[in-house]
Amino acid sequence: AAGVAGVHPVHDTQIKRLRHLNFFQHECFLEVRTPRVKLPDGRVVQVEPEWFGKLAGFTLLFEALVLAMARQMTFAAVAKLVGLSWHRVHAICSRYVDLALAEADLSTVTAVAIDETSCRRGHNYLTIAADMDERKVVFVTEGKDAKTITHFAEYLAEHKAMPEQVRSVSIDMSPAFIKGVARQLPNARITFDKFHVVAHASTAVDQTRRIEQRTDPSLKGLRWKLLKDRDSLSDEGRADLDALIAQVATKRTPRAWLYREHLRDILERKQINVVSAMLKQWCTNVLRSKVEPMKDVARMIRRHFDGIVAWTQTRQTNGFIEALNGLFQAAKRKARGYTRFATMRTVLFLIAGKLDFTRINPQAA
């Protein structure tokens, strides 16, 4: 009885009505007469069978079904299939996520990727931390400032881990994240995700095209051909791109494209001394050019040189979080309620937390 062992006199009984798994296509409810017992200290407590769910009104089997479905589809879709409200489905999932996280053991976490995603329009963000060895989300909090790293360090300490055990952190070049990691994760080597670096170079290519096409209409319509990988273009697209590159001596846009491709090639190499030397030379060449947007990329690389070169050794990226972000944004577009932080946190852990619910509910395998 509510964790109190022993035999106690019955005080009274109450009828409990619980939603169970459907009987064929029909909703099934169980009505159970459950006793309340009186303890020696005078307290009256409810006795609940072991198959009662973690949320009032459901059996463990029904909750396990909802969890399994919610990991594969939106709350709205689950609600429609099982005949519940969206809010009840969310309440079940949120309860299980909270219970599982309370028992989370992060003692083996040593390599982390940290990134942010948007909650809603208007630039409201949340920060996600993932264990890169286990490929799972371990922490979610509101905001994207340095305090989010402080919260993560505190969370580690609350879950059988220490901030000092984190040896590698992959982040973007956010000054807030850099500051937070330096202060809160003192033993972590920062790696700047290669894909973020190349993304900055792609932005510079597009900015160069925009500037140049003001006086050169022939550049209109080439944006996606410049931004996509050459191998993914159609034969016609590759021909157009090659024709533009042939004009590298007279146009800055193809020069910017070549700088980006050279940067991509440098970051794919595996010898750290080679990468370091080539990257320094790349920055020198770009800064001597007249491609102004790409000069900003070169200056950024110089500011964060060690973290970018570290990619050569760690090969650690935020690709897992980026992929998760894509899945999450797609889910958010399909269902209401995903703009609230509490809901977003629940969904992220369901999708990518690899939480073990069987310790809470043996049926939730």
N, C-alpha and C positions, 0 to 999 in steps of 0.2 A: 504494500500500500504506500505509494508515493515514496518508495525507497526505505520504508520502515518494515523490518522483518518481524516475524512472530505471528501469533494467533490472537485476534482481537475480536471483541463482540461487535455485532452489526448494529449500527446506529439507525440506518434506514436504507432504502434502495432508490435508485433513479433510473429512468429509461433514457438510454443514449441511442441516438439515431445516426448511423454512419454510412456514408457512401462507399460501396464496394465495387469490385469489377462487374461489368455488365453481364447479365444473364442473356446470352445470345445478343439480340439487338436492343434489349430492354435494360433501362437503368435499374440497378439493384441497390437496395438500402437494407441494412441490418439494424434491427431494433433489439437492444441488449439491456437487460435489467442488471445494473451494476450496483454493488453495495458500497455504502460509506461505513467505515469502522471507527470506533472510538478508542483512542490511545490512552494509556495510563495517565498521561499528563492532561487529559481532558480535551485534547484536540480531536477534531473529526476530519478524517481524510478520505479521499476517493480511491477506491480500488479499481484499477484499469487492467483489462486483459493485455497480454503482451502483443497482441496483434492490432491494438489501437494505434492510429497514426500519430505523427508528431504535431499535427494540426487538428484542432477539434473538428469532428464531423467526418473524418475519413479513416479508412483502414490502411495499414502499411502497404498492402498489395496495390490499392488504388493510388496511393502516393508514389509508389515505385513506377507505376505505369505513366503517371504525369511527368515524372522526372525523365524517364526514357524518351518520351515524346518531345519534351521541351529542349532536350539536347540536340534535336534534329530539325525543329521547326519553331516558328514564332509562338509566343504565348497566345495570340489571337487564334491561330490555327488549332492549337491544342484545346483551347476553351471551346471552340466550335465542335470538335470531335467528341469531347467527353461530356459536353453539356453543362459546363461551369461558366462563371463569369471570368473575364480576363483577370480581374483582381484576385480571385481565389486561386487561379493557376499561379499567378505571380507570388502569392502568399506562401504556397507550398514550396515553390522553388527557392524563394528567399530564405525560408526557415531552414531548409536542408543545407543551403550554401553556408549560412551562418554557423550551423552546428558542425559542419565539416571543417570550416576554417578555424574554429575554436580549437580543434585537435591537430591542426597542421604542424608538421615537423619540417623546418627549413634548415636543419643542421648540416645538410650536405650541399647547400647552395654556395657556389664559388664563382660562377660566371653568370652575369646578368645583362640583359638588354633592357633599356628604359626608353620609352617613347610616349608621345601624347596623341590623343585623338579628340575630335570635337564632340561635345555633347549635343549641341544644337546650334542653329544659326545665331550669330552674334558673338562668336568666338569664346564660348564657354568650353573649357577643356577638362579632361581628366588624364592622369598619368598612369601608365601601365608598366609594371616590372615583370619580366619573365625569366625563369630559370632556363638558361640556354642549353644545359646538359640534358635536362628532362623535357625540354620543349613544352613548358606549361606556364601559364600565368600564375604568379604567386602573390601579387599585390596590385591594388587599384585604389587611387585616391583622387580627390578633386584638385584642379589647378594644374599649372605647369611651371611653377616657380621653384626656387631653391628649397623651399619648405617641403616640397613633395619628397625630396631625397631624405630630409630629416625624418619625415613620417615613415619612410621606408626603413631607415636604420632602426627606428624605434620598434617597428613591426617585427623586424628580424629578431631583436632582443626578446620580444614577447613570444617568439615561436622557436625556441631552442637553438637560436643562432646568434652570432655576433657580427656586427658590421665589419670587423677586422678580417673575417674569413673570406670576404669577397675579394677576389684577385683580379678580376677582369670585368669591365663595364663597357658595353657598346651603347653610345648615345649619338644624337645629332649634335650640331655645333651650337646648341643653345647655351648662351652664357650662364643662364640660371642653372642648368643641369651640370655644367662644368664646375661651377662654384659649389653646388651642393655635393657632388661626388668628392671633390677635393677635401671638403670639411668633414663629411659624414662617413665616407668609405676610404679611409686613409691608405689602405694597402692595395687599392684597386688601380690597375693600369687602364687608362682610358683608351678606347679604340673608337675612332670615328668611322661610322659605316661607310664603306666605299660607295654604296649606291646613293647616299646623301651627297657625297662629293660630286659624283657624276651628274646628279640631278641639278646641282648648282651650275655646272658647266652647260647643261642643256638649257637652263633658263637664260644663260648668257648668250647662247646661240640664237635663241628666239628674240632676245632684246636687240641683238645686232641686226637681225633680219628686219625687225620693225623699224629701226632707225634708218637702215639703208633703203628700204622700199619706198620711203617718202620721196626719194629722187630716182628710184629705179623700179618702175611698175612690174618688171619681169620677175621680181621676187614674190609677188602675190600668189597665193595658192600653194606655196612650197612649205608651209609651216610643218605639217605632219611628216612630210618626206624628210625634213631635216631632223625632226625629233625622234622618229622611229629608228630602230636598228635597220641598217641597210639590208640585211638578209631577210627581213620580214616584209620588205616592199615588193610590189608587183614588178614585172619586167619593165613596164612603162615608168613606174616610180623610180626604179634604179637608173633608168636611162636619163630621166630628168635630173636626178641627183648628180650623176656623173657629169652631165653637161654643165651643171653649176660649178662643180669642183674644178672643172677644167679652166674656169675663169678666176682661179684663186689669185692670180697676179694682179687682177684689177678690181676684185670685189672683196669686201671684208667678211661677208657672211660665210662663204666657203672656207675662209681662213679660220673663222671661229669654229666651224664644224670639224676641221682637221685638228685643231687644238684639243677639242673635246675627245675625239677618237684616240689621239695620242695619249691623253690623260687616262682614258679607260685602259689602254694597252699597258701603260706603266703600272697601274694598280693591280693588274692581273699577274704580274711577275712575283716570284717567290723569294728571291734573294734580297734581303733587307738593305744591304749596301748598294745594290744596283738600283733598287727603287728610290732610295734616298738621293743618290747622285742624279738619276734621271729626273726626279721630281724637282730638284733644285734648278736643273738646267731648263726644265719646262717653264718654271716660274720666271726665270731670267728672260727667256725668249718671249713669253707673253707680255711681260712688262716693257719690253723694248718695241712691241708692236703698236699698232694704232687701233686695235680692237678693244675699245674701252670697257664694255661689259665683262669681257674675259679677264681684263686686268684686275677687276674686283675679285674674281675667283682666285687668281694668283695670290693676291694679298691675303685672302682668307686662308689659303693653304699654308702660307708662310706663318700665319698666326697660330695655326693648329697643326704644325708640321709633324711633331712627334706622334700625336694621336692618329694622324692619317697614315703615317708609315707603319704604325703598329698593326694595321690591317694585314700587312704582309705576313706577320707571325701568327696572329690570333685567328685570322679569317672569320672573325666574329661579326655578324651583321644583325640588323634589326628586321631581317626579312620575315622571320616568324611573326613578329608583331605587326608588320606591314600587311601580311596576308590576313592575319586575324582582324585587323582594322577594316580590310575590304569586306570580309564576311559580315562583320558587325554592322558596317554602314548599310550593307544590302538588307540585313535583317531589320535595321532601324527604319528603313524606308517602307517596310511592309506592315509595320505594326505600330499602333499608338503606344505612348507611355515610355518609349525608349529614350526620351530626352531627360528623364529624371535620373539623377546620379544613382540612387539606390537600385533602380531597375537595370541601368546599364551595368552596374557592378555585378549584379546577379547573372545577367546574360553572359558577360565576359567569362565568369568563372564556370558557368555551365558549358560554354562552347570550348574553352581552352584551359580550364583549371585542373583537369584530370583529377577531380576530387573523388575520394573513396567514400561513397555513401553507404557501403555495406556495413560499416561499423555502427551506423545509426539505424539502418534498416536492412536486415539481411536479404530482403527481397529485391533491393535496388542494385542488382548485379549488372 
